Amino acid sequence: MIRANLQASNRNCTEAIVKLFLNGPDAAQVWMDCAVEVIDTYLTSGADDSIFEEPIFKNTFNNDLNGFLKWENLGKSEQDSPRLRNLLAVNKSVMGHKIGSISPRDMIKAVITANV
């Protein structure tokens, strides 16, 4: 939404998601695939950017996955969850790469900015 110059309000987010699923099934699938990849990687033990490698998960939560996932600061800052923030940054970058004719980011942007 930022790259499409749309304000990230609740209304705009909802409208963008509805547009994706109603008017851009391919874009919606790409978006969902990227989201699932982030979640899967983050929850996979042994992955570089895994939840199990988060310093606070190990040191403060004593490997309590339930407590860490319920934590209010999860993902809010680089200091609180650096592995998640890094994983999100990598995936944002990957979404900008073209595979074939159009990048996932451009595909999603075209759907959410279309006047339907």
TORMI-753660 format. One record per residue (C-alpha): x, y, z; residue number from 1. Coordinates in pm, 1 decimal, decimal comma. Layout:
// TORMI-753660
<xx: X yy: Y zz: Z n: NUM>
...
// end
This chain:
// TORMI-753660
<xx: 0,0 yy: 0,0 zz: 0,0 n: 1>
<xx: 288,3 yy: 233,6 zz: 72,5 n: 2>
<xx: 430,5 yy: 184,4 zz: -276,0 n: 3>
<xx: 84,5 yy: 252,2 zz: -419,8 n: 4>
<xx: 68,3 yy: 580,3 zz: -222,9 n: 5>
<xx: -227,0 yy: 456,8 zz: -18,2 n: 6>
<xx: -258,8 yy: 548,3 zz: 347,1 n: 7>
<xx: -239,6 yy: 237,8 zz: 567,1 n: 8>
<xx: -570,3 yy: 294,4 zz: 745,1 n: 9>
<xx: -806,3 yy: 18,2 zz: 855,9 n: 10>
<xx: -1049,8 yy: 109,0 zz: 577,9 n: 11>
<xx: -783,7 yy: 111,8 zz: 304,7 n: 12>
<xx: -636,2 yy: -218,6 zz: 423,8 n: 13>
<xx: -979,7 yy: -380,4 zz: 418,2 n: 14>
<xx: -1058,3 yy: -241,9 zz: 72,7 n: 15>
<xx: -721,9 yy: -360,0 zz: -62,2 n: 16>
<xx: -773,0 yy: -713,4 zz: 69,6 n: 17>
<xx: -1126,6 yy: -727,7 zz: -71,4 n: 18>
<xx: -998,2 yy: -606,7 zz: -410,2 n: 19>
<xx: -726,5 yy: -871,6 zz: -406,0 n: 20>
<xx: -967,3 yy: -1156,6 zz: -347,9 n: 21>
<xx: -1247,9 yy: -1032,3 zz: -574,5 n: 22>
<xx: -1052,6 yy: -890,3 zz: -868,3 n: 23>
<xx: -707,6 yy: -1042,0 zz: -858,8 n: 24>
<xx: -709,9 yy: -1410,0 zz: -766,8 n: 25>
<xx: -352,7 yy: -1451,8 zz: -893,6 n: 26>
<xx: -234,5 yy: -1152,8 zz: -691,2 n: 27>
<xx: -421,1 yy: -1280,6 zz: -384,9 n: 28>
<xx: -252,8 yy: -1619,8 zz: -420,6 n: 29>
<xx: 91,3 yy: -1459,2 zz: -452,2 n: 30>
<xx: 20,6 yy: -1247,6 zz: -143,7 n: 31>
<xx: -96,3 yy: -1551,0 zz: 54,2 n: 32>
<xx: 203,3 yy: -1758,5 zz: -59,1 n: 33>
<xx: 442,1 yy: -1488,9 zz: 62,0 n: 34>
<xx: 262,3 yy: -1463,0 zz: 396,8 n: 35>
<xx: 262,2 yy: -1839,9 zz: 447,5 n: 36>
<xx: 632,5 yy: -1854,2 zz: 362,1 n: 37>
<xx: 712,3 yy: -1596,1 zz: 630,7 n: 38>
<xx: 505,7 yy: -1778,0 zz: 893,3 n: 39>
<xx: 642,8 yy: -2119,7 zz: 798,9 n: 40>
<xx: 1003,8 yy: -2003,4 zz: 807,3 n: 41>
<xx: 957,9 yy: -1818,9 zz: 1135,7 n: 42>
<xx: 802,7 yy: -2122,1 zz: 1305,7 n: 43>
<xx: 1052,2 yy: -2376,4 zz: 1167,2 n: 44>
<xx: 1317,2 yy: -2482,4 zz: 1413,4 n: 45>
<xx: 1663,0 yy: -2460,7 zz: 1261,2 n: 46>
<xx: 1584,6 yy: -2182,9 zz: 1012,8 n: 47>
<xx: 1816,4 yy: -1880,9 zz: 1031,4 n: 48>
<xx: 1535,4 yy: -1639,4 zz: 1114,3 n: 49>
<xx: 1336,9 yy: -1878,6 zz: 1330,9 n: 50>
<xx: 1139,2 yy: -1781,1 zz: 1639,2 n: 51>
<xx: 1355,3 yy: -2032,2 zz: 1825,3 n: 52>
<xx: 1660,8 yy: -1812,1 zz: 1757,1 n: 53>
<xx: 1506,2 yy: -1491,7 zz: 1895,0 n: 54>
<xx: 1721,2 yy: -1370,8 zz: 2187,1 n: 55>
<xx: 1421,1 yy: -1270,8 zz: 2399,4 n: 56>
<xx: 1249,6 yy: -1604,8 zz: 2330,4 n: 57>
<xx: 1553,9 yy: -1785,1 zz: 2467,7 n: 58>
<xx: 1654,6 yy: -1551,4 zz: 2749,2 n: 59>
<xx: 1337,9 yy: -1386,2 zz: 2878,6 n: 60>
<xx: 1067,3 yy: -1637,0 zz: 2788,9 n: 61>
<xx: 1284,2 yy: -1944,8 zz: 2858,9 n: 62>
<xx: 1169,3 yy: -2108,1 zz: 2533,1 n: 63>
<xx: 799,4 yy: -2065,6 zz: 2621,9 n: 64>
<xx: 647,6 yy: -2051,0 zz: 2272,8 n: 65>
<xx: 294,0 yy: -1984,2 zz: 2395,1 n: 66>
<xx: 403,4 yy: -1691,7 zz: 2611,0 n: 67>
<xx: 623,2 yy: -1543,8 zz: 2339,3 n: 68>
<xx: 349,7 yy: -1559,8 zz: 2074,3 n: 69>
<xx: 109,0 yy: -1381,4 zz: 2312,3 n: 70>
<xx: 365,6 yy: -1112,5 zz: 2393,7 n: 71>
<xx: 243,5 yy: -762,4 zz: 2305,5 n: 72>
<xx: 582,7 yy: -650,7 zz: 2171,5 n: 73>
<xx: 625,3 yy: -936,3 zz: 1924,1 n: 74>
<xx: 736,5 yy: -781,8 zz: 1595,6 n: 75>
<xx: 705,2 yy: -422,0 zz: 1711,8 n: 76>
<xx: 1075,2 yy: -335,0 zz: 1713,5 n: 77>
<xx: 1412,8 yy: -456,2 zz: 1596,7 n: 78>
<xx: 1523,8 yy: -498,2 zz: 1958,6 n: 79>
<xx: 1224,3 yy: -710,8 zz: 2057,3 n: 80>
<xx: 1221,3 yy: -954,5 zz: 1763,8 n: 81>
<xx: 1518,2 yy: -904,1 zz: 1530,8 n: 82>
<xx: 1476,3 yy: -1240,4 zz: 1354,7 n: 83>
<xx: 1115,8 yy: -1167,0 zz: 1258,4 n: 84>
<xx: 1202,1 yy: -816,2 zz: 1143,0 n: 85>
<xx: 1488,0 yy: -952,3 zz: 929,8 n: 86>
<xx: 1263,3 yy: -1220,2 zz: 781,1 n: 87>
<xx: 1002,1 yy: -959,1 zz: 690,3 n: 88>
<xx: 1267,9 yy: -735,6 zz: 531,2 n: 89>
<xx: 1400,5 yy: -1022,5 zz: 319,8 n: 90>
<xx: 1051,6 yy: -1114,8 zz: 203,0 n: 91>
<xx: 967,7 yy: -753,4 zz: 116,6 n: 92>
<xx: 1278,0 yy: -751,3 zz: -100,2 n: 93>
<xx: 1189,3 yy: -1082,8 zz: -264,6 n: 94>
<xx: 841,0 yy: -954,3 zz: -348,4 n: 95>
<xx: 1002,5 yy: -682,2 zz: -559,0 n: 96>
<xx: 1194,8 yy: -927,1 zz: -778,6 n: 97>
<xx: 1048,3 yy: -1015,4 zz: -1113,9 n: 98>
<xx: 982,0 yy: -1381,2 zz: -1182,6 n: 99>
<xx: 871,7 yy: -1386,5 zz: -1541,8 n: 100>
<xx: 691,2 yy: -1075,6 zz: -1656,6 n: 101>
<xx: 580,2 yy: -896,5 zz: -1338,1 n: 102>
<xx: 695,9 yy: -888,1 zz: -977,4 n: 103>
<xx: 456,4 yy: -1000,4 zz: -703,0 n: 104>
<xx: 465,8 yy: -648,3 zz: -559,0 n: 105>
<xx: 368,0 yy: -490,9 zz: -892,2 n: 106>
<xx: 91,5 yy: -748,8 zz: -944,5 n: 107>
<xx: -60,8 yy: -672,0 zz: -604,1 n: 108>
<xx: -17,4 yy: -297,0 zz: -653,2 n: 109>
<xx: -198,9 yy: -308,1 zz: -988,3 n: 110>
<xx: -499,0 yy: -483,0 zz: -833,4 n: 111>
<xx: -534,3 yy: -263,1 zz: -525,1 n: 112>
<xx: -498,2 yy: 62,3 zz: -719,6 n: 113>
<xx: -740,8 yy: -35,3 zz: -998,2 n: 114>
<xx: -1073,0 yy: 147,6 zz: -1004,7 n: 115>
<xx: -1325,5 yy: -132,6 zz: -1006,3 n: 116>
// end
